[in-house]
Amino acid sequence: MARAEIAARTLRTDRWWLPPLTTFVGLLLISIYAAFRTFQGDYYWVDQYHYLTPMYSPCLTEECLPAASHFGQWFPALPGFLTPPVIIIPFLLGFRITCYYYRKAYYRAAWASPPACAVAEPHSKYTGETRFPLIAQNLHRYFFYAASILLLINIYDAILAFGTGLGLGNIILLANVALLGAYTLSCHSCRHIAGGRLKHFSKHPVRYWMWTQISKLNNRHMQLAWASLIFVCLTDLYVALVASGTISDLRFIN
Amino acid sequence: MSYQGKFRVWRGDDSGGALEDFTVEVNEGEVVLDIIHRLQATQAPDLAVRWNCKAGKCGSCSAEINGRPRLLCMTRMSTFTEGETITVTPMRTFPIIRDLVTDVSFNYTKAREVPSFAPPKDLAPGEYRMQQVDVERSQEFRKCIECFLCQNTCHVVRDHEENKEAFSGPRFLMRVAELEMHPLDTADRVDQAQEEHGLGLCNITKCCSEVCPEHIHITDNALIPMKERVADRKYDPIVWLGNKLFKR
């Protein structure tokens, strides 16, 4: 028996192409900005107010400004065009790339697999996440652990910046870690590790409570993924503008 | 408030078919299934359509309306404009029988491949004791009405017929998850999910959740938790290293 003979790729009449296009453009713009700032190698630290952009935190190589290296300089100066963030970016990028939300986003937007529901994909073969390299998506939890450590470092940086007083930059750094924290906590792997892997919630009331709270956040994982990603860029931009002297920080105290 | 609505309905069988145009009366409060019934009653008495409860609970009238997998009985005509031409086609993923009726036996085959509930051997029926919090997760999955819209929309089989053998589809991976999360089930379903039901083929693009008329969070609450359990078992380097070193 054969399927119904319908030649059209899809019969959808709505603008199904708009969400994948928006996602593609959004991710592309953010990638370009992040790549530019990563390889710029400058304007990541405001010495006067101790603002360190999250994109350069922790700054671990010898070309880092000493004051910005809150955790020491573990590595020698990097050769050529390489800058300090290349040490931490693989972990941050790995966390986002293997994230269950972003997988949906870029499989649809960048790989058209599928571009939208009930719209035929252009590929003749499909093996999903069963083979290399996509089988590596199963390592999401390890990137979650790494991203959690980097989040703690970002929180430390944000708290440290309060030592010089209070300005708009402090509020931005604080909001940034709040969003990053919410995104990291709402991760599906975090939800699984906290309690999702259990069969008997009743035997583990604390983990069950944690699971229920993380599940609430997890319902907003997509929104938190975008909010935290955009806000990291905005935070970085603010620090860069203040560090370069383009704008001055709006101070409330000191 | 009545108007003459424009419809394009796929008519044919496995030897071929095409979209046919109809103009049918539409009344206030009606759903697409009402229109299909009026079409049968007034213009196309041999039009084949599978339906039963007309209340979104039997899962019989699955089809595609303007290209979107929907239940005919739960799609209100008020969601369309009067000038819009509404296209009604059968589910694409399954073999056609006639007009809007498809052969969904693929799903029954896949259902039989999932081993049934396996309680502990020393526990007789009637002795099962569970806390509500332990079973409510899998109770969400029991809302499934087996309309197979998720199976139909999943691109793994919709766009790749060759994957049908290896992939059970979201509905039955959800069934595996339901049993795996059941506090009294003793069967090992994690390896099964990956090796025998094709969980690795799922790339979590969430179309199954988007089309579910029962609004079950298939991806977030069944498929991703199963993927995480598989990661626990198969892709945890620490466990892998332990197994290699100590041959556990």
HADDOCK unambig.tbl for C-alpha pairs under 7 A between the chains (distance, minus, plus):
assign (segid A and resid 1 and name CA) (segid B and resid 14 and name CA) 6.13 0.50 0.50
assign (segid A and resid 1 and name CA) (segid B and resid 95 and name CA) 5.61 0.50 0.50
assign (segid A and resid 2 and name CA) (segid B and resid 14 and name CA) 5.29 0.50 0.50
assign (segid A and resid 2 and name CA) (segid B and resid 95 and name CA) 4.92 0.50 0.50
assign (segid A and resid 2 and name CA) (segid B and resid 96 and name CA) 6.21 0.50 0.50
assign (segid A and resid 3 and name CA) (segid B and resid 14 and name CA) 6.62 0.50 0.50
assign (segid A and resid 3 and name CA) (segid B and resid 92 and name CA) 6.40 0.50 0.50
assign (segid A and resid 3 and name CA) (segid B and resid 93 and name CA) 6.94 0.50 0.50
assign (segid A and resid 3 and name CA) (segid B and resid 94 and name CA) 5.98 0.50 0.50
assign (segid A and resid 3 and name CA) (segid B and resid 95 and name CA) 4.14 0.50 0.50
assign (segid A and resid 3 and name CA) (segid B and resid 96 and name CA) 5.02 0.50 0.50
assign (segid A and resid 4 and name CA) (segid B and resid 13 and name CA) 6.81 0.50 0.50
assign (segid A and resid 4 and name CA) (segid B and resid 14 and name CA) 6.40 0.50 0.50
assign (segid A and resid 4 and name CA) (segid B and resid 92 and name CA) 6.50 0.50 0.50
assign (segid A and resid 4 and name CA) (segid B and resid 95 and name CA) 6.74 0.50 0.50
assign (segid A and resid 4 and name CA) (segid B and resid 96 and name CA) 5.20 0.50 0.50
assign (segid A and resid 5 and name CA) (segid B and resid 16 and name CA) 5.84 0.50 0.50
assign (segid A and resid 5 and name CA) (segid B and resid 17 and name CA) 6.02 0.50 0.50
assign (segid A and resid 10 and name CA) (segid B and resid 67 and name CA) 6.03 0.50 0.50
assign (segid A and resid 11 and name CA) (segid B and resid 66 and name CA) 5.62 0.50 0.50
assign (segid A and resid 11 and name CA) (segid B and resid 67 and name CA) 4.09 0.50 0.50
assign (segid A and resid 12 and name CA) (segid B and resid 66 and name CA) 5.08 0.50 0.50
assign (segid A and resid 12 and name CA) (segid B and resid 67 and name CA) 4.13 0.50 0.50
assign (segid A and resid 12 and name CA) (segid B and resid 68 and name CA) 6.22 0.50 0.50
assign (segid A and resid 13 and name CA) (segid B and resid 66 and name CA) 6.07 0.50 0.50
assign (segid A and resid 104 and name CA) (segid B and resid 204 and name CA) 5.92 0.50 0.50
assign (segid A and resid 104 and name CA) (segid B and resid 205 and name CA) 4.39 0.50 0.50
assign (segid A and resid 114 and name CA) (segid B and resid 155 and name CA) 6.48 0.50 0.50
assign (segid A and resid 117 and name CA) (segid B and resid 153 and name CA) 6.50 0.50 0.50
assign (segid A and resid 117 and name CA) (segid B and resid 207 and name CA) 5.38 0.50 0.50
assign (segid A and resid 118 and name CA) (segid B and resid 67 and name CA) 6.86 0.50 0.50
assign (segid A and resid 118 and name CA) (segid B and resid 68 and name CA) 6.41 0.50 0.50
assign (segid A and resid 118 and name CA) (segid B and resid 153 and name CA) 5.58 0.50 0.50
assign (segid A and resid 120 and name CA) (segid B and resid 159 and name CA) 6.08 0.50 0.50
assign (segid A and resid 121 and name CA) (segid B and resid 159 and name CA) 6.77 0.50 0.50
assign (segid A and resid 127 and name CA) (segid B and resid 201 and name CA) 5.89 0.50 0.50
assign (segid A and resid 128 and name CA) (segid B and resid 200 and name CA) 6.32 0.50 0.50
assign (segid A and resid 128 and name CA) (segid B and resid 201 and name CA) 4.15 0.50 0.50
assign (segid A and resid 128 and name CA) (segid B and resid 202 and name CA) 6.00 0.50 0.50
assign (segid A and resid 128 and name CA) (segid B and resid 203 and name CA) 5.75 0.50 0.50
assign (segid A and resid 129 and name CA) (segid B and resid 200 and name CA) 5.03 0.50 0.50
assign (segid A and resid 129 and name CA) (segid B and resid 201 and name CA) 5.52 0.50 0.50
assign (segid A and resid 129 and name CA) (segid B and resid 202 and name CA) 6.93 0.50 0.50
assign (segid A and resid 129 and name CA) (segid B and resid 203 and name CA) 6.37 0.50 0.50
assign (segid A and resid 130 and name CA) (segid B and resid 200 and name CA) 4.85 0.50 0.50
assign (segid A and resid 130 and name CA) (segid B and resid 201 and name CA) 6.02 0.50 0.50
assign (segid A and resid 138 and name CA) (segid B and resid 231 and name CA) 5.76 0.50 0.50
assign (segid A and resid 138 and name CA) (segid B and resid 235 and name CA) 6.35 0.50 0.50
assign (segid A and resid 139 and name CA) (segid B and resid 235 and name CA) 6.95 0.50 0.50
assign (segid A and resid 189 and name CA) (segid B and resid 228 and name CA) 6.78 0.50 0.50
assign (segid A and resid 192 and name CA) (segid B and resid 225 and name CA) 6.65 0.50 0.50
assign (segid A and resid 192 and name CA) (segid B and resid 228 and name CA) 6.82 0.50 0.50
assign (segid A and resid 197 and name CA) (segid B and resid 229 and name CA) 6.79 0.50 0.50
assign (segid A and resid 199 and name CA) (segid B and resid 134 and name CA) 6.88 0.50 0.50
assign (segid A and resid 199 and name CA) (segid B and resid 181 and name CA) 5.43 0.50 0.50
assign (segid A and resid 199 and name CA) (segid B and resid 182 and name CA) 6.53 0.50 0.50
assign (segid A and resid 199 and name CA) (segid B and resid 183 and name CA) 5.19 0.50 0.50
assign (segid A and resid 200 and name CA) (segid B and resid 134 and name CA) 5.39 0.50 0.50
assign (segid A and resid 200 and name CA) (segid B and resid 183 and name CA) 5.79 0.50 0.50
assign (segid A and resid 201 and name CA) (segid B and resid 133 and name CA) 6.24 0.50 0.50
assign (segid A and resid 201 and name CA) (segid B and resid 134 and name CA) 5.42 0.50 0.50
assign (segid A and resid 202 and name CA) (segid B and resid 131 and name CA) 6.48 0.50 0.50
assign (segid A and resid 202 and name CA) (segid B and resid 133 and name CA) 6.33 0.50 0.50
assign (segid A and resid 202 and name CA) (segid B and resid 134 and name CA) 6.28 0.50 0.50
